[in-house]
């Protein structure tokens, strides 16, 4: 039998490796702990799909490990579904088609390589959420991801105050482009300001809720987080004398913003508490939903703060290094 070619040459001479197709038993296929957590409803849905359409695919697997087992790189749900569907007496039969990823490019014992592979191969099936990305990279002992995961579990999972995307904005200062978070290269912004912003944002949502009737709702919340980070980054271009003075200035701005919300939101929020379920308050919410209008609203807060304190933009600019 002719040997199967394991690579081909591209038109520019590059060697492109090809996964090798083989058959193995279900008992020799294992899922990796580093893969995202699957909801049982998704596994059951896949069971239904396979039952109806038959198994017409392969499982992408890492090269055989030291124990002679194949660890799944793409197809965790399919592997779990097959184990539910197949009679256990057949688990030892070599009937499962697998695509073995080429070596040394794909290594099951290299954690960074594993997570990059899992997220790359699986993101186009059921899309990976920000929780999926953060929780997987947190396994690598990257501190910033572990902190993000801790906040996601507390403020999203337990207290239900924020969203996973808002947590990402608190850490990155960005609205939607989380490329570095996804690929594991994010190292964090200034931790003391991350902690400070989180403290105030959580307080605002705790006080007024996140409902659109009278609360600090996510659309405005995210614009405000990104706006505040942009302002902090701008402040770092000016000479406050020392970092403590800059930090105190940001703290004063946040305290002023809290008082502003108390004035604008409190009356409406108190009225909303008296509404029957499904009731609607007349008039518009004081916090704007449009991005441009939300920025302008925050700019008004800043200008008012300048009247009470001083404008940092009048300070001497630091020389660029």
ChimeraX commands (.cxc) that place a marker at each C-alpha (Angstrom):
marker #1 position 0.00,0.00,0.00 radius 0.5
marker #1 position 1.33,3.43,-0.93 radius 0.5
marker #1 position 2.29,5.65,2.01 radius 0.5
marker #1 position -0.12,8.51,2.66 radius 0.5
marker #1 position 1.47,11.87,2.03 radius 0.5
marker #1 position 1.49,14.00,5.18 radius 0.5
marker #1 position 2.22,17.35,3.52 radius 0.5
marker #1 position 2.09,19.23,0.25 radius 0.5
marker #1 position 4.03,22.14,-1.19 radius 0.5
marker #1 position 2.23,25.44,-1.76 radius 0.5
marker #1 position 2.81,27.49,-4.94 radius 0.5
marker #1 position 5.40,29.58,-3.07 radius 0.5
marker #1 position 7.26,26.49,-1.85 radius 0.5
marker #1 position 5.92,26.40,1.71 radius 0.5
marker #1 position 5.45,22.95,3.26 radius 0.5
marker #1 position 1.86,22.61,4.47 radius 0.5
marker #1 position 1.18,19.62,6.68 radius 0.5
marker #1 position -1.96,17.48,6.43 radius 0.5
marker #1 position -3.85,15.86,9.30 radius 0.5
marker #1 position -3.81,12.09,9.11 radius 0.5
marker #1 position -7.10,10.19,9.07 radius 0.5
marker #1 position -7.37,7.11,11.27 radius 0.5
marker #1 position -9.96,5.03,13.12 radius 0.5
marker #1 position -9.90,4.40,16.85 radius 0.5
marker #1 position -12.14,3.25,19.68 radius 0.5
marker #1 position -14.24,5.65,21.72 radius 0.5
marker #1 position -12.43,4.51,24.88 radius 0.5
marker #1 position -9.18,5.91,23.49 radius 0.5
marker #1 position -10.67,9.37,22.96 radius 0.5
marker #1 position -10.69,11.80,25.88 radius 0.5
marker #1 position -11.75,15.42,26.19 radius 0.5
marker #1 position -9.37,18.03,27.56 radius 0.5
marker #1 position -10.10,19.91,30.75 radius 0.5
marker #1 position -8.88,23.09,29.04 radius 0.5
marker #1 position -11.82,23.07,26.65 radius 0.5
marker #1 position -14.76,25.28,27.53 radius 0.5
marker #1 position -17.57,24.04,29.72 radius 0.5
marker #1 position -20.43,22.52,27.71 radius 0.5
marker #1 position -24.04,22.90,28.72 radius 0.5
marker #1 position -25.92,19.62,28.86 radius 0.5
marker #1 position -28.65,21.05,26.59 radius 0.5
marker #1 position -26.05,21.55,23.83 radius 0.5
marker #1 position -24.80,17.96,24.18 radius 0.5
marker #1 position -28.37,16.63,24.02 radius 0.5
marker #1 position -29.02,18.77,20.95 radius 0.5
marker #1 position -25.96,17.24,19.28 radius 0.5
marker #1 position -27.24,13.76,20.21 radius 0.5
marker #1 position -30.42,14.60,18.33 radius 0.5
marker #1 position -28.48,15.86,15.31 radius 0.5
marker #1 position -26.34,12.72,15.12 radius 0.5
marker #1 position -29.38,10.46,15.57 radius 0.5
marker #1 position -31.11,12.19,12.68 radius 0.5
marker #1 position -28.22,12.85,10.27 radius 0.5
marker #1 position -25.80,10.06,11.33 radius 0.5
marker #1 position -22.13,10.67,12.21 radius 0.5
marker #1 position -20.60,12.12,9.06 radius 0.5
marker #1 position -17.56,13.93,10.44 radius 0.5
marker #1 position -14.22,13.30,12.12 radius 0.5
marker #1 position -12.98,14.41,15.53 radius 0.5
marker #1 position -9.85,16.54,15.36 radius 0.5
marker #1 position -7.42,15.18,17.96 radius 0.5
marker #1 position -3.93,15.95,19.22 radius 0.5
marker #1 position -1.23,13.36,18.50 radius 0.5
marker #1 position -1.37,10.28,20.72 radius 0.5
marker #1 position -0.21,11.01,24.30 radius 0.5
marker #1 position 2.09,8.89,26.48 radius 0.5
marker #1 position -0.85,6.74,27.58 radius 0.5
marker #1 position -1.84,5.95,23.99 radius 0.5
marker #1 position -4.93,8.18,24.14 radius 0.5
marker #1 position -6.14,10.88,21.77 radius 0.5
marker #1 position -7.21,14.20,23.31 radius 0.5
marker #1 position -9.92,16.09,21.43 radius 0.5
marker #1 position -8.94,19.40,19.82 radius 0.5
marker #1 position -12.26,19.99,18.09 radius 0.5
marker #1 position -15.44,18.03,18.66 radius 0.5
marker #1 position -15.88,17.80,22.43 radius 0.5
marker #1 position -19.68,17.95,22.09 radius 0.5
marker #1 position -19.60,15.28,19.39 radius 0.5
marker #1 position -17.37,13.04,21.51 radius 0.5
marker #1 position -19.62,13.45,24.54 radius 0.5
marker #1 position -22.70,12.84,22.40 radius 0.5
marker #1 position -21.21,9.65,20.91 radius 0.5
marker #1 position -20.55,8.32,24.41 radius 0.5
marker #1 position -24.21,8.95,25.31 radius 0.5
marker #1 position -25.55,7.39,22.11 radius 0.5
marker #1 position -23.29,4.36,21.68 radius 0.5
marker #1 position -23.86,1.06,23.44 radius 0.5
marker #1 position -20.96,0.62,25.88 radius 0.5
marker #1 position -20.19,-2.80,24.44 radius 0.5
marker #1 position -19.03,-1.02,21.27 radius 0.5
marker #1 position -16.73,1.52,22.97 radius 0.5
marker #1 position -13.67,-0.69,22.37 radius 0.5
marker #1 position -14.34,-1.08,18.64 radius 0.5
marker #1 position -12.16,1.00,16.27 radius 0.5
marker #1 position -15.06,2.72,14.54 radius 0.5
marker #1 position -14.53,6.45,15.22 radius 0.5
marker #1 position -12.83,8.43,12.41 radius 0.5
marker #1 position -10.29,10.94,13.70 radius 0.5
marker #1 position -8.09,13.59,12.13 radius 0.5
marker #1 position -4.71,13.54,13.90 radius 0.5
marker #1 position -3.17,17.01,13.98 radius 0.5
marker #1 position 0.41,17.22,12.67 radius 0.5
marker #1 position 3.45,17.37,14.93 radius 0.5
marker #1 position 5.27,19.34,16.22 radius 0.5
marker #1 position 2.88,22.22,15.46 radius 0.5
marker #1 position 0.18,20.80,17.72 radius 0.5
marker #1 position 1.21,19.62,21.17 radius 0.5
marker #1 position -1.21,18.31,23.78 radius 0.5
marker #1 position 1.27,18.97,26.61 radius 0.5
marker #1 position 1.85,22.66,25.74 radius 0.5
marker #1 position -0.95,24.50,27.57 radius 0.5
marker #1 position -0.71,27.74,25.57 radius 0.5
marker #1 position -0.72,25.76,22.33 radius 0.5
marker #1 position -3.71,23.72,23.52 radius 0.5
marker #1 position -5.84,26.77,24.37 radius 0.5
marker #1 position -4.93,28.56,21.13 radius 0.5
marker #1 position -5.88,25.41,19.21 radius 0.5
marker #1 position -9.14,24.86,21.09 radius 0.5
marker #1 position -10.31,28.46,20.70 radius 0.5
marker #1 position -9.29,28.59,17.03 radius 0.5
marker #1 position -10.94,25.32,16.00 radius 0.5
marker #1 position -14.10,25.65,18.09 radius 0.5
marker #1 position -15.05,29.33,17.78 radius 0.5
marker #1 position -17.01,28.80,14.55 radius 0.5
marker #1 position -19.25,26.07,16.03 radius 0.5
marker #1 position -21.12,27.43,19.05 radius 0.5
marker #1 position -19.31,30.79,19.32 radius 0.5
marker #1 position -16.95,31.19,22.26 radius 0.5
marker #1 position -18.13,33.76,24.79 radius 0.5
marker #1 position -15.82,36.10,26.65 radius 0.5
marker #1 position -16.26,33.85,29.68 radius 0.5
marker #1 position -15.00,30.90,27.60 radius 0.5
marker #1 position -11.85,32.77,26.56 radius 0.5
marker #1 position -11.12,34.22,30.00 radius 0.5
marker #1 position -11.80,31.01,31.93 radius 0.5
marker #1 position -9.57,28.95,29.62 radius 0.5
marker #1 position -6.61,31.37,29.73 radius 0.5
marker #1 position -7.02,31.62,33.51 radius 0.5
marker #1 position -5.92,27.97,33.63 radius 0.5
marker #1 position -2.43,29.09,32.52 radius 0.5
marker #1 position -1.91,31.04,35.77 radius 0.5
marker #1 position -2.03,34.38,33.95 radius 0.5
marker #1 position -2.93,36.66,36.86 radius 0.5
marker #1 position -5.00,39.19,34.92 radius 0.5
marker #1 position -7.19,36.41,33.49 radius 0.5
marker #1 position -7.63,34.89,36.93 radius 0.5
marker #1 position -8.71,38.29,38.27 radius 0.5
marker #1 position -11.14,38.75,35.38 radius 0.5
marker #1 position -12.57,35.27,35.96 radius 0.5
marker #1 position -12.99,35.99,39.67 radius 0.5
marker #1 position -14.94,39.17,38.83 radius 0.5
marker #1 position -17.05,37.34,36.25 radius 0.5
marker #1 position -18.00,34.69,38.80 radius 0.5
marker #1 position -18.81,37.29,41.47 radius 0.5
marker #1 position -20.43,40.19,39.62 radius 0.5
marker #1 position -22.00,38.23,36.75 radius 0.5
marker #1 position -22.63,34.74,38.11 radius 0.5
marker #1 position -23.40,35.43,41.77 radius 0.5
marker #1 position -24.57,39.02,42.13 radius 0.5
marker #1 position -25.85,39.43,38.54 radius 0.5
marker #1 position -24.82,43.08,38.44 radius 0.5
marker #1 position -22.64,43.19,35.32 radius 0.5
marker #1 position -22.06,41.19,32.14 radius 0.5
marker #1 position -18.94,39.31,31.06 radius 0.5
marker #1 position -18.42,41.87,28.30 radius 0.5
marker #1 position -18.58,44.74,30.82 radius 0.5
marker #1 position -15.93,42.99,32.92 radius 0.5
marker #1 position -13.72,42.85,29.82 radius 0.5
marker #1 position -14.29,46.57,29.25 radius 0.5
marker #1 position -13.33,47.32,32.86 radius 0.5
marker #1 position -10.02,45.56,32.31 radius 0.5
marker #1 position -9.24,46.62,28.74 radius 0.5
marker #1 position -10.82,50.05,28.42 radius 0.5
marker #1 position -12.30,48.90,25.10 radius 0.5
marker #1 position -15.85,48.52,23.90 radius 0.5
marker #1 position -15.75,45.43,21.69 radius 0.5
marker #1 position -12.29,44.73,20.28 radius 0.5
marker #1 position -10.98,42.12,22.69 radius 0.5
marker #1 position -8.45,40.48,20.35 radius 0.5
marker #1 position -5.68,40.34,22.95 radius 0.5
marker #1 position -8.02,38.89,25.57 radius 0.5
marker #1 position -9.00,36.15,23.13 radius 0.5
marker #1 position -5.49,35.20,22.05 radius 0.5
marker #1 position -4.05,35.16,25.58 radius 0.5
marker #1 position -1.68,38.10,25.10 radius 0.5
marker #1 position -3.58,40.62,27.26 radius 0.5
marker #1 position -1.45,41.72,30.22 radius 0.5
marker #1 position -3.83,44.22,31.80 radius 0.5
marker #1 position -3.94,47.98,32.20 radius 0.5
marker #1 position -3.11,49.89,35.37 radius 0.5
marker #1 position -4.44,47.61,38.13 radius 0.5
marker #1 position -5.13,50.35,40.68 radius 0.5
marker #1 position -7.42,52.17,38.22 radius 0.5
marker #1 position -9.08,48.92,37.15 radius 0.5
marker #1 position -9.94,48.26,40.79 radius 0.5
marker #1 position -11.11,51.84,41.33 radius 0.5
marker #1 position -13.40,51.85,38.30 radius 0.5
marker #1 position -14.84,48.46,39.20 radius 0.5
marker #1 position -15.62,49.70,42.73 radius 0.5
marker #1 position -17.61,52.67,41.45 radius 0.5
marker #1 position -19.34,50.91,38.56 radius 0.5
marker #1 position -20.48,48.09,40.86 radius 0.5
marker #1 position -21.72,50.70,43.34 radius 0.5
marker #1 position -23.70,52.52,40.64 radius 0.5
marker #1 position -25.37,49.33,39.40 radius 0.5
marker #1 position -25.99,48.13,42.97 radius 0.5
marker #1 position -27.69,51.42,43.81 radius 0.5
marker #1 position -29.85,51.79,40.72 radius 0.5
marker #1 position -29.95,48.36,39.12 radius 0.5
marker #1 position -29.32,47.73,35.43 radius 0.5
marker #1 position -32.87,48.11,34.13 radius 0.5
marker #1 position -33.69,50.62,31.40 radius 0.5
marker #1 position -36.55,52.19,33.37 radius 0.5
marker #1 position -34.33,54.07,35.79 radius 0.5
marker #1 position -31.12,52.13,36.24 radius 0.5
marker #1 position -27.48,52.20,35.20 radius 0.5
marker #1 position -28.11,49.97,32.17 radius 0.5
marker #1 position -25.35,48.09,30.26 radius 0.5
marker #1 position -25.38,50.19,27.06 radius 0.5
marker #1 position -24.61,53.41,28.92 radius 0.5
marker #1 position -22.45,51.55,31.44 radius 0.5
marker #1 position -20.02,50.33,28.78 radius 0.5
marker #1 position -19.75,53.73,27.07 radius 0.5
marker #1 position -18.98,55.27,30.47 radius 0.5
marker #1 position -16.30,52.68,31.32 radius 0.5
marker #1 position -14.54,53.22,27.97 radius 0.5
marker #1 position -14.90,57.01,28.33 radius 0.5
marker #1 position -13.37,56.95,31.83 radius 0.5
marker #1 position -10.43,54.81,30.70 radius 0.5
marker #1 position -9.80,57.17,27.79 radius 0.5
marker #1 position -9.80,60.06,30.25 radius 0.5
marker #1 position -7.37,58.28,32.61 radius 0.5
marker #1 position -5.04,57.51,29.70 radius 0.5
marker #1 position -5.18,61.19,28.72 radius 0.5
marker #1 position -4.44,62.27,32.32 radius 0.5
marker #1 position -1.24,60.23,32.24 radius 0.5
marker #1 position 0.08,62.71,29.68 radius 0.5
marker #1 position -0.06,65.53,32.26 radius 0.5
marker #1 position 2.16,66.31,35.23 radius 0.5
marker #1 position 0.16,65.91,38.45 radius 0.5
marker #1 position 3.36,65.99,40.53 radius 0.5
marker #1 position 3.10,62.32,41.46 radius 0.5
marker #1 position 0.88,59.30,40.85 radius 0.5
marker #1 position -0.94,59.66,44.18 radius 0.5
marker #1 position -2.23,63.09,43.17 radius 0.5
marker #1 position -3.40,61.75,39.82 radius 0.5
marker #1 position -5.18,58.86,41.56 radius 0.5
marker #1 position -6.85,61.24,44.04 radius 0.5
marker #1 position -7.98,63.43,41.13 radius 0.5
marker #1 position -9.60,60.45,39.38 radius 0.5
marker #1 position -11.22,59.42,42.66 radius 0.5
marker #1 position -12.67,62.92,43.07 radius 0.5
marker #1 position -14.07,62.81,39.54 radius 0.5
marker #1 position -15.74,59.46,40.24 radius 0.5
marker #1 position -17.21,60.76,43.49 radius 0.5
marker #1 position -18.52,63.82,41.64 radius 0.5
marker #1 position -20.03,61.52,38.99 radius 0.5
marker #1 position -21.75,59.51,41.73 radius 0.5
marker #1 position -23.34,62.69,43.10 radius 0.5
marker #1 position -24.42,63.63,39.57 radius 0.5
marker #1 position -26.17,60.28,39.14 radius 0.5
marker #1 position -27.80,60.68,42.53 radius 0.5
marker #1 position -29.32,63.93,41.32 radius 0.5
marker #1 position -30.35,62.67,37.89 radius 0.5
marker #1 position -31.41,59.12,38.70 radius 0.5
marker #1 position -32.63,58.98,42.28 radius 0.5
marker #1 position -36.03,60.60,41.82 radius 0.5
marker #1 position -36.85,58.50,38.76 radius 0.5
marker #1 position -35.53,55.34,40.39 radius 0.5
marker #1 position -37.68,55.83,43.50 radius 0.5
marker #1 position -40.76,56.30,41.31 radius 0.5
marker #1 position -39.92,53.09,39.39 radius 0.5
marker #1 position -40.00,51.08,42.64 radius 0.5
marker #1 position -43.66,51.91,43.09 radius 0.5
marker #1 position -44.62,50.69,39.62 radius 0.5
marker #1 position -46.55,47.44,39.19 radius 0.5
marker #1 position -44.77,44.66,37.31 radius 0.5
marker #1 position -44.45,45.66,33.67 radius 0.5
marker #1 position -45.28,49.28,34.43 radius 0.5
marker #1 position -43.61,52.03,32.42 radius 0.5
marker #1 position -42.48,55.41,33.66 radius 0.5
marker #1 position -43.47,58.36,31.48 radius 0.5
marker #1 position -40.70,60.39,29.90 radius 0.5
marker #1 position -37.19,59.48,28.79 radius 0.5
marker #1 position -34.53,57.87,30.91 radius 0.5
marker #1 position -32.00,60.59,31.91 radius 0.5
marker #1 position -29.09,58.38,30.77 radius 0.5
marker #1 position -28.79,58.35,26.96 radius 0.5
marker #1 position -28.74,55.13,24.92 radius 0.5
marker #1 position -27.02,56.59,21.86 radius 0.5
marker #1 position -23.20,56.31,21.98 radius 0.5
marker #1 position -22.51,59.89,20.87 radius 0.5
marker #1 position -25.11,61.31,23.24 radius 0.5
marker #1 position -23.74,59.21,26.12 radius 0.5
marker #1 position -20.24,60.61,25.53 radius 0.5
marker #1 position -21.64,64.15,25.41 radius 0.5
marker #1 position -23.53,63.49,28.66 radius 0.5
marker #1 position -20.31,62.35,30.34 radius 0.5
marker #1 position -18.45,65.35,28.92 radius 0.5
marker #1 position -21.03,67.57,30.64 radius 0.5
marker #1 position -20.25,65.82,33.94 radius 0.5
marker #1 position -16.54,66.46,33.37 radius 0.5
marker #1 position -17.02,70.14,32.54 radius 0.5
marker #1 position -19.06,70.57,35.72 radius 0.5
marker #1 position -16.27,68.86,37.66 radius 0.5
marker #1 position -13.74,71.29,36.18 radius 0.5
marker #1 position -15.78,74.20,37.60 radius 0.5
marker #1 position -15.61,72.73,41.11 radius 0.5
marker #1 position -12.02,71.45,41.00 radius 0.5
marker #1 position -9.72,72.34,38.11 radius 0.5
marker #1 position -9.12,71.13,34.58 radius 0.5
marker #1 position -6.18,68.72,34.41 radius 0.5
marker #1 position -5.70,69.91,30.82 radius 0.5
marker #1 position -4.27,73.16,32.22 radius 0.5
marker #1 position -1.40,71.22,33.81 radius 0.5
marker #1 position 1.98,70.97,32.15 radius 0.5
marker #1 position 2.27,68.10,29.72 radius 0.5
marker #1 position 4.84,65.42,30.44 radius 0.5
marker #1 position 7.64,64.97,27.96 radius 0.5
marker #1 position 7.30,61.85,25.86 radius 0.5
marker #1 position 10.07,59.33,26.37 radius 0.5
marker link #1:1,2 radius 0.2
marker link #1:2,3 radius 0.2
marker link #1:3,4 radius 0.2
marker link #1:4,5 radius 0.2
marker link #1:5,6 radius 0.2
marker link #1:6,7 radius 0.2
marker link #1:7,8 radius 0.2
marker link #1:8,9 radius 0.2
marker link #1:9,10 radius 0.2
marker link #1:10,11 radius 0.2
marker link #1:11,12 radius 0.2
marker link #1:12,13 radius 0.2
marker link #1:13,14 radius 0.2
marker link #1:14,15 radius 0.2
marker link #1:15,16 radius 0.2
marker link #1:16,17 radius 0.2
marker link #1:17,18 radius 0.2
marker link #1:18,19 radius 0.2
marker link #1:19,20 radius 0.2
marker link #1:20,21 radius 0.2
marker link #1:21,22 radius 0.2
marker link #1:22,23 radius 0.2
marker link #1:23,24 radius 0.2
marker link #1:24,25 radius 0.2
marker link #1:25,26 radius 0.2
marker link #1:26,27 radius 0.2
marker link #1:27,28 radius 0.2
marker link #1:28,29 radius 0.2
marker link #1:29,30 radius 0.2
marker link #1:30,31 radius 0.2
marker link #1:31,32 radius 0.2
marker link #1:32,33 radius 0.2
marker link #1:33,34 radius 0.2
marker link #1:34,35 radius 0.2
marker link #1:35,36 radius 0.2
marker link #1:36,37 radius 0.2
marker link #1:37,38 radius 0.2
marker link #1:38,39 radius 0.2
marker link #1:39,40 radius 0.2
marker link #1:40,41 radius 0.2
marker link #1:41,42 radius 0.2
marker link #1:42,43 radius 0.2
marker link #1:43,44 radius 0.2
marker link #1:44,45 radius 0.2
marker link #1:45,46 radius 0.2
marker link #1:46,47 radius 0.2
marker link #1:47,48 radius 0.2
marker link #1:48,49 radius 0.2
marker link #1:49,50 radius 0.2
marker link #1:50,51 radius 0.2
marker link #1:51,52 radius 0.2
marker link #1:52,53 radius 0.2
marker link #1:53,54 radius 0.2
marker link #1:54,55 radius 0.2
marker link #1:55,56 radius 0.2
marker link #1:56,57 radius 0.2
marker link #1:57,58 radius 0.2
marker link #1:58,59 radius 0.2
marker link #1:59,60 radius 0.2
marker link #1:60,61 radius 0.2
marker link #1:61,62 radius 0.2
marker link #1:62,63 radius 0.2
marker link #1:63,64 radius 0.2
marker link #1:64,65 radius 0.2
marker link #1:65,66 radius 0.2
marker link #1:66,67 radius 0.2
marker link #1:67,68 radius 0.2
marker link #1:68,69 radius 0.2
marker link #1:69,70 radius 0.2
marker link #1:70,71 radius 0.2
marker link #1:71,72 radius 0.2
marker link #1:72,73 radius 0.2
marker link #1:73,74 radius 0.2
marker link #1:74,75 radius 0.2
marker link #1:75,76 radius 0.2
marker link #1:76,77 radius 0.2
marker link #1:77,78 radius 0.2
marker link #1:78,79 radius 0.2
marker link #1:79,80 radius 0.2
marker link #1:80,81 radius 0.2
marker link #1:81,82 radius 0.2
marker link #1:82,83 radius 0.2
marker link #1:83,84 radius 0.2
marker link #1:84,85 radius 0.2
marker link #1:85,86 radius 0.2
marker link #1:86,87 radius 0.2
marker link #1:87,88 radius 0.2
marker link #1:88,89 radius 0.2
marker link #1:89,90 radius 0.2
marker link #1:90,91 radius 0.2
marker link #1:91,92 radius 0.2
marker link #1:92,93 radius 0.2
marker link #1:93,94 radius 0.2
marker link #1:94,95 radius 0.2
marker link #1:95,96 radius 0.2
marker link #1:96,97 radius 0.2
marker link #1:97,98 radius 0.2
marker link #1:98,99 radius 0.2
marker link #1:99,100 radius 0.2
marker link #1:100,101 radius 0.2
marker link #1:101,102 radius 0.2
marker link #1:102,103 radius 0.2
marker link #1:103,104 radius 0.2
marker link #1:104,105 radius 0.2
marker link #1:105,106 radius 0.2
marker link #1:106,107 radius 0.2
marker link #1:107,108 radius 0.2
marker link #1:108,109 radius 0.2
marker link #1:109,110 radius 0.2
marker link #1:110,111 radius 0.2
marker link #1:111,112 radius 0.2
marker link #1:112,113 radius 0.2
marker link #1:113,114 radius 0.2
marker link #1:114,115 radius 0.2
marker link #1:115,116 radius 0.2
marker link #1:116,117 radius 0.2
marker link #1:117,118 radius 0.2
marker link #1:118,119 radius 0.2
marker link #1:119,120 radius 0.2
marker link #1:120,121 radius 0.2
marker link #1:121,122 radius 0.2
marker link #1:122,123 radius 0.2
marker link #1:123,124 radius 0.2
marker link #1:124,125 radius 0.2
marker link #1:125,126 radius 0.2
marker link #1:126,127 radius 0.2
marker link #1:127,128 radius 0.2
marker link #1:128,129 radius 0.2
marker link #1:129,130 radius 0.2
marker link #1:130,131 radius 0.2
marker link #1:131,132 radius 0.2
marker link #1:132,133 radius 0.2
marker link #1:133,134 radius 0.2
marker link #1:134,135 radius 0.2
marker link #1:135,136 radius 0.2
marker link #1:136,137 radius 0.2
marker link #1:137,138 radius 0.2
marker link #1:138,139 radius 0.2
marker link #1:139,140 radius 0.2
marker link #1:140,141 radius 0.2
marker link #1:141,142 radius 0.2
marker link #1:142,143 radius 0.2
marker link #1:143,144 radius 0.2
marker link #1:144,145 radius 0.2
marker link #1:145,146 radius 0.2
marker link #1:146,147 radius 0.2
marker link #1:147,148 radius 0.2
marker link #1:148,149 radius 0.2
marker link #1:149,150 radius 0.2
marker link #1:150,151 radius 0.2
marker link #1:151,152 radius 0.2
marker link #1:152,153 radius 0.2
marker link #1:153,154 radius 0.2
marker link #1:154,155 radius 0.2
marker link #1:155,156 radius 0.2
marker link #1:156,157 radius 0.2
marker link #1:157,158 radius 0.2
marker link #1:158,159 radius 0.2
marker link #1:159,160 radius 0.2
marker link #1:160,161 radius 0.2
marker link #1:161,162 radius 0.2
marker link #1:162,163 radius 0.2
marker link #1:163,164 radius 0.2
marker link #1:164,165 radius 0.2
marker link #1:165,166 radius 0.2
marker link #1:166,167 radius 0.2
marker link #1:167,168 radius 0.2
marker link #1:168,169 radius 0.2
marker link #1:169,170 radius 0.2
marker link #1:170,171 radius 0.2
marker link #1:171,172 radius 0.2
marker link #1:172,173 radius 0.2
marker link #1:173,174 radius 0.2
marker link #1:174,175 radius 0.2
marker link #1:175,176 radius 0.2
marker link #1:176,177 radius 0.2
marker link #1:177,178 radius 0.2
marker link #1:178,179 radius 0.2
marker link #1:179,180 radius 0.2
marker link #1:180,181 radius 0.2
marker link #1:181,182 radius 0.2
marker link #1:182,183 radius 0.2
marker link #1:183,184 radius 0.2
marker link #1:184,185 radius 0.2
marker link #1:185,186 radius 0.2
marker link #1:186,187 radius 0.2
marker link #1:187,188 radius 0.2
marker link #1:188,189 radius 0.2
marker link #1:189,190 radius 0.2
marker link #1:190,191 radius 0.2
marker link #1:191,192 radius 0.2
marker link #1:192,193 radius 0.2
marker link #1:193,194 radius 0.2
marker link #1:194,195 radius 0.2
marker link #1:195,196 radius 0.2
marker link #1:196,197 radius 0.2
marker link #1:197,198 radius 0.2
marker link #1:198,199 radius 0.2
marker link #1:199,200 radius 0.2
marker link #1:200,201 radius 0.2
marker link #1:201,202 radius 0.2
marker link #1:202,203 radius 0.2
marker link #1:203,204 radius 0.2
marker link #1:204,205 radius 0.2
marker link #1:205,206 radius 0.2
marker link #1:206,207 radius 0.2
marker link #1:207,208 radius 0.2
marker link #1:208,209 radius 0.2
marker link #1:209,210 radius 0.2
marker link #1:210,211 radius 0.2
marker link #1:211,212 radius 0.2
marker link #1:212,213 radius 0.2
marker link #1:213,214 radius 0.2
marker link #1:214,215 radius 0.2
marker link #1:215,216 radius 0.2
marker link #1:216,217 radius 0.2
marker link #1:217,218 radius 0.2
marker link #1:218,219 radius 0.2
marker link #1:219,220 radius 0.2
marker link #1:220,221 radius 0.2
marker link #1:221,222 radius 0.2
marker link #1:222,223 radius 0.2
marker link #1:223,224 radius 0.2
marker link #1:224,225 radius 0.2
marker link #1:225,226 radius 0.2
marker link #1:226,227 radius 0.2
marker link #1:227,228 radius 0.2
marker link #1:228,229 radius 0.2
marker link #1:229,230 radius 0.2
marker link #1:230,231 radius 0.2
marker link #1:231,232 radius 0.2
marker link #1:232,233 radius 0.2
marker link #1:233,234 radius 0.2
marker link #1:234,235 radius 0.2
marker link #1:235,236 radius 0.2
marker link #1:236,237 radius 0.2
marker link #1:237,238 radius 0.2
marker link #1:238,239 radius 0.2
marker link #1:239,240 radius 0.2
marker link #1:240,241 radius 0.2
marker link #1:241,242 radius 0.2
marker link #1:242,243 radius 0.2
marker link #1:243,244 radius 0.2
marker link #1:244,245 radius 0.2
marker link #1:245,246 radius 0.2
marker link #1:246,247 radius 0.2
marker link #1:247,248 radius 0.2
marker link #1:248,249 radius 0.2
marker link #1:249,250 radius 0.2
marker link #1:250,251 radius 0.2
marker link #1:251,252 radius 0.2
marker link #1:252,253 radius 0.2
marker link #1:253,254 radius 0.2
marker link #1:254,255 radius 0.2
marker link #1:255,256 radius 0.2
marker link #1:256,257 radius 0.2
marker link #1:257,258 radius 0.2
marker link #1:258,259 radius 0.2
marker link #1:259,260 radius 0.2
marker link #1:260,261 radius 0.2
marker link #1:261,262 radius 0.2
marker link #1:262,263 radius 0.2
marker link #1:263,264 radius 0.2
marker link #1:264,265 radius 0.2
marker link #1:265,266 radius 0.2
marker link #1:266,267 radius 0.2
marker link #1:267,268 radius 0.2
marker link #1:268,269 radius 0.2
marker link #1:269,270 radius 0.2
marker link #1:270,271 radius 0.2
marker link #1:271,272 radius 0.2
marker link #1:272,273 radius 0.2
marker link #1:273,274 radius 0.2
marker link #1:274,275 radius 0.2
marker link #1:275,276 radius 0.2
marker link #1:276,277 radius 0.2
marker link #1:277,278 radius 0.2
marker link #1:278,279 radius 0.2
marker link #1:279,280 radius 0.2
marker link #1:280,281 radius 0.2
marker link #1:281,282 radius 0.2
marker link #1:282,283 radius 0.2
marker link #1:283,284 radius 0.2
marker link #1:284,285 radius 0.2
marker link #1:285,286 radius 0.2
marker link #1:286,287 radius 0.2
marker link #1:287,288 radius 0.2
marker link #1:288,289 radius 0.2
marker link #1:289,290 radius 0.2
marker link #1:290,291 radius 0.2
marker link #1:291,292 radius 0.2
marker link #1:292,293 radius 0.2
marker link #1:293,294 radius 0.2
marker link #1:294,295 radius 0.2
marker link #1:295,296 radius 0.2
marker link #1:296,297 radius 0.2
marker link #1:297,298 radius 0.2
marker link #1:298,299 radius 0.2
marker link #1:299,300 radius 0.2
marker link #1:300,301 radius 0.2
marker link #1:301,302 radius 0.2
marker link #1:302,303 radius 0.2
marker link #1:303,304 radius 0.2
marker link #1:304,305 radius 0.2
marker link #1:305,306 radius 0.2
marker link #1:306,307 radius 0.2
marker link #1:307,308 radius 0.2
marker link #1:308,309 radius 0.2
marker link #1:309,310 radius 0.2
marker link #1:310,311 radius 0.2
marker link #1:311,312 radius 0.2
marker link #1:312,313 radius 0.2
marker link #1:313,314 radius 0.2
marker link #1:314,315 radius 0.2
marker link #1:315,316 radius 0.2
marker link #1:316,317 radius 0.2
marker link #1:317,318 radius 0.2
marker link #1:318,319 radius 0.2
marker link #1:319,320 radius 0.2
marker link #1:320,321 radius 0.2
view
